Amino acid sequence: MDKIGERIKEVLFAQNHTAKWLAEQIPCERTNVYDIFKRTDINVNLLKQLCVILNHDFFKELSEEIFPEKE
């Protein structure tokens, strides 16, 4: 996952939420959410918070990318 921010954006929009909605959930300014979308790395505590807010396990995705299951 080259850009974790892009993945967060994909999940957010797939759930039909907006940047404004996410900013209200975090809480932060909407411009900060757009900054998150541009990130290639992210603070663990923020990622944990986003996992809960979006009900999506980004940690699992990152782990599977690093350690793909062997067939």
MDAnalysis code that builds the backbone (N, CA, C; Angstrom):
import MDAnalysis as mda
import numpy as np

u = mda.Universe.empty(213, n_residues=71, atom_resindex=np.repeat(np.arange(71), 3), trajectory=True)
u.add_TopologyAttr("name", ["N", "CA", "C"] * 71)
u.add_TopologyAttr("resid", np.arange(1, 72))
u.add_TopologyAttr("resname", ["MET", "ASP", "LYS", "ILE", "GLY", "GLU", "ARG", "ILE", "LYS", "GLU", "VAL", "LEU", "PHE", "ALA", "GLN", "ASN", "HIS", "THR", "ALA", "LYS", "TRP", "LEU", "ALA", "GLU", "GLN", "ILE", "PRO", "CYS", "GLU", "ARG", "THR", "ASN", "VAL", "TYR", "ASP", "ILE", "PHE", "LYS", "ARG", "THR", "ASP", "ILE", "ASN", "VAL", "ASN", "LEU", "LEU", "LYS", "GLN", "LEU", "CYS", "VAL", "ILE", "LEU", "ASN", "HIS", "ASP", "PHE", "PHE", "LYS", "GLU", "LEU", "SER", "GLU", "GLU", "ILE", "PHE", "PRO", "GLU", "LYS", "GLU"])
u.atoms.positions = np.array([
    [0.855, -1.159, 0.000],
    [0.000, 0.000, 0.000],
    [0.905, 1.226, 0.000],
    [1.089, 1.798, -1.171],
    [1.987, 2.936, -1.304],
    [1.508, 4.149, -0.524],
    [0.231, 4.422, -0.600],
    [-0.322, 5.576, 0.102],
    [-1.483, 5.129, 0.978],
    [-1.239, 5.080, 2.265],
    [-2.300, 4.705, 3.192],
    [-3.445, 5.709, 3.104],
    [-3.113, 6.960, 2.867],
    [-4.133, 7.989, 2.747],
    [-5.103, 7.734, 1.614],
    [-4.585, 7.250, 0.485],
    [-5.449, 6.927, -0.655],
    [-6.407, 5.795, -0.293],
    [-5.918, 4.824, 0.460],
    [-6.760, 3.695, 0.856],
    [-7.863, 4.155, 1.811],
    [-7.511, 5.033, 2.738],
    [-8.495, 5.581, 3.664],
    [-9.580, 6.313, 2.876],
    [-9.169, 7.096, 1.907],
    [-10.103, 7.839, 1.060],
    [-11.033, 6.882, 0.305],
    [-10.478, 5.806, -0.250],
    [-11.283, 4.815, -0.972],
    [-12.356, 4.215, -0.073],
    [-11.945, 3.811, 1.131],
    [-12.880, 3.177, 2.063],
    [-13.956, 4.176, 2.488],
    [-13.545, 5.392, 2.784],
    [-14.485, 6.436, 3.193],
    [-15.551, 6.657, 2.130],
    [-15.133, 6.848, 0.888],
    [-16.075, 7.133, -0.188],
    [-16.891, 5.906, -0.577],
    [-16.327, 4.719, -0.437],
    [-17.085, 3.493, -0.708],
    [-18.247, 3.337, 0.279],
    [-18.071, 3.920, 1.465],
    [-19.132, 3.876, 2.474],
    [-20.076, 5.079, 2.349],
    [-19.912, 5.825, 1.272],
    [-20.745, 6.996, 0.987],
    [-20.667, 8.079, 2.062],
    [-19.465, 8.223, 2.626],
    [-19.219, 9.293, 3.583],
    [-18.402, 10.377, 2.891],
    [-18.349, 11.530, 3.512],
    [-17.602, 12.663, 2.962],
    [-16.435, 13.017, 3.867],
    [-15.540, 13.843, 3.342],
    [-14.426, 14.345, 4.140],
    [-14.956, 15.159, 5.319],
    [-16.023, 15.892, 5.093],
    [-16.634, 16.672, 6.172],
    [-17.131, 15.752, 7.287],
    [-17.772, 14.670, 6.915],
    [-18.263, 13.701, 7.902],
    [-17.105, 13.140, 8.714],
    [-16.027, 12.737, 8.039],
    [-14.879, 12.167, 8.746],
    [-14.254, 13.197, 9.683],
    [-14.166, 14.435, 9.236],
    [-13.615, 15.497, 10.081],
    [-14.439, 15.649, 11.361],
    [-15.734, 15.515, 11.248],
    [-16.603, 15.612, 12.425],
    [-16.398, 14.432, 13.368],
    [-16.070, 13.272, 12.824],
    [-15.896, 12.070, 13.635],
    [-14.576, 12.078, 14.397],
    [-13.531, 12.637, 13.796],
    [-12.179, 12.529, 14.383],
    [-12.037, 13.267, 15.712],
    [-12.390, 14.426, 16.002],
    [-12.740, 15.600, 15.224],
    [-11.506, 16.412, 14.810],
    [-11.630, 17.033, 13.657],
    [-10.576, 17.910, 13.145],
    [-11.172, 18.781, 12.044],
    [-10.355, 19.624, 11.475],
    [-10.789, 20.450, 10.356],
    [-10.837, 19.600, 9.087],
    [-11.735, 19.934, 8.204],
    [-11.861, 19.201, 6.940],
    [-10.556, 19.223, 6.151],
    [-9.817, 20.318, 6.208],
    [-8.536, 20.401, 5.494],
    [-7.542, 19.365, 6.014],
    [-7.642, 19.019, 7.295],
    [-6.767, 17.983, 7.851],
    [-7.098, 16.610, 7.263],
    [-8.355, 16.376, 6.975],
    [-8.756, 15.105, 6.353],
    [-8.138, 15.004, 4.958],
    [-8.172, 16.090, 4.204],
    [-7.544, 16.065, 2.876],
    [-6.038, 15.826, 2.986],
    [-5.436, 16.318, 4.058],
    [-4.012, 16.054, 4.317],
    [-3.786, 14.564, 4.587],
    [-4.691, 13.947, 5.326],
    [-4.598, 12.504, 5.592],
    [-4.617, 11.725, 4.280],
    [-5.467, 12.134, 3.348],
    [-5.581, 11.447, 2.060],
    [-4.262, 11.449, 1.277],
    [-3.392, 12.409, 1.530],
    [-2.124, 12.537, 0.802],
    [-0.974, 11.768, 1.453],
    [-1.204, 11.232, 2.634],
    [-0.110, 10.632, 3.411],
    [0.332, 9.272, 2.884],
    [1.644, 9.050, 2.990],
    [2.202, 7.732, 2.682],
    [2.459, 6.950, 3.962],
    [2.427, 7.645, 5.088],
    [2.510, 6.984, 6.388],
    [1.586, 7.703, 7.356],
    [1.310, 7.050, 8.492],
    [0.308, 7.594, 9.402],
    [0.611, 7.147, 10.825],
    [0.273, 7.980, 11.766],
    [0.420, 7.679, 13.185],
    [-0.461, 6.483, 13.541],
    [0.063, 5.575, 14.341],
    [-0.676, 4.365, 14.708],
    [-1.973, 4.704, 15.437],
    [-1.934, 5.674, 16.335],
    [-3.145, 6.031, 17.078],
    [-4.224, 6.598, 16.164],
    [-3.832, 7.394, 15.184],
    [-4.800, 7.922, 14.228],
    [-5.365, 6.796, 13.375],
    [-4.515, 5.876, 12.943],
    [-4.998, 4.758, 12.129],
    [-5.966, 3.894, 12.923],
    [-5.668, 3.677, 14.189],
    [-6.574, 2.915, 15.053],
    [-7.929, 3.612, 15.148],
    [-7.914, 4.906, 15.325],
    [-9.147, 5.693, 15.403],
    [-9.939, 5.580, 14.098],
    [-9.238, 5.652, 12.969],
    [-9.909, 5.539, 11.669],
    [-10.494, 4.145, 11.464],
    [-9.816, 3.121, 11.957],
    [-10.345, 1.753, 11.869],
    [-11.688, 1.653, 12.579],
    [-11.764, 2.266, 13.747],
    [-13.006, 2.221, 14.522],
    [-14.098, 3.046, 13.835],
    [-13.768, 4.252, 13.437],
    [-14.748, 5.145, 12.805],
    [-15.312, 4.531, 11.531],
    [-14.425, 3.958, 10.707],
    [-14.855, 3.410, 9.413],
    [-15.196, 1.925, 9.478],
    [-15.013, 1.329, 10.660],
    [-15.253, -0.104, 10.827],
    [-14.525, -0.901, 9.743],
    [-13.239, -0.604, 9.615],
    [-12.407, -1.229, 8.582],
    [-11.019, -1.491, 9.152],
    [-10.488, -2.683, 8.930],
    [-9.199, -3.071, 9.504],
    [-8.044, -2.758, 8.543],
    [-7.560, -1.529, 8.618],
    [-6.419, -1.133, 7.798],
    [-5.152, -1.861, 8.235],
    [-5.053, -2.192, 9.511],
    [-3.883, -2.902, 10.014],
    [-3.764, -4.282, 9.359],
    [-4.886, -4.950, 9.201],
    [-4.885, -6.266, 8.553],
    [-4.425, -6.144, 7.103],
    [-4.926, -5.127, 6.410],
    [-4.518, -4.921, 5.019],
    [-3.006, -4.697, 4.914],
    [-2.477, -3.861, 5.800],
    [-1.040, -3.591, 5.788],
    [-0.242, -4.849, 6.103],
    [-0.721, -5.610, 7.078],
    [-0.040, -6.840, 7.466],
    [-0.036, -7.854, 6.320],
    [-1.166, -7.989, 5.648],
    [-1.252, -8.939, 4.531],
    [-0.359, -8.522, 3.368],
    [-0.163, -7.228, 3.220],
    [0.728, -6.756, 2.169],
    [2.187, -7.101, 2.492],
    [2.531, -6.965, 3.760],
    [3.912, -7.241, 4.181],
    [4.175, -8.743, 4.261],
    [3.193, -9.483, 4.774],
    [3.340, -10.927, 4.953],
    [2.248, -11.665, 4.203],
    [2.361, -11.741, 2.881],
    [1.316, -12.449, 2.118],
    [1.272, -13.926, 2.513],
    [0.055, -14.440, 2.545],
    [-0.103, -15.855, 2.901],
    [0.517, -16.719, 1.829],
    [1.211, -17.738, 2.283],
    [1.832, -18.685, 1.346],
    [0.839, -19.777, 1.010],
    [0.821, -20.114, -0.254],
    [-0.098, -21.178, -0.698],
    [0.616, -22.499, -0.752],
])
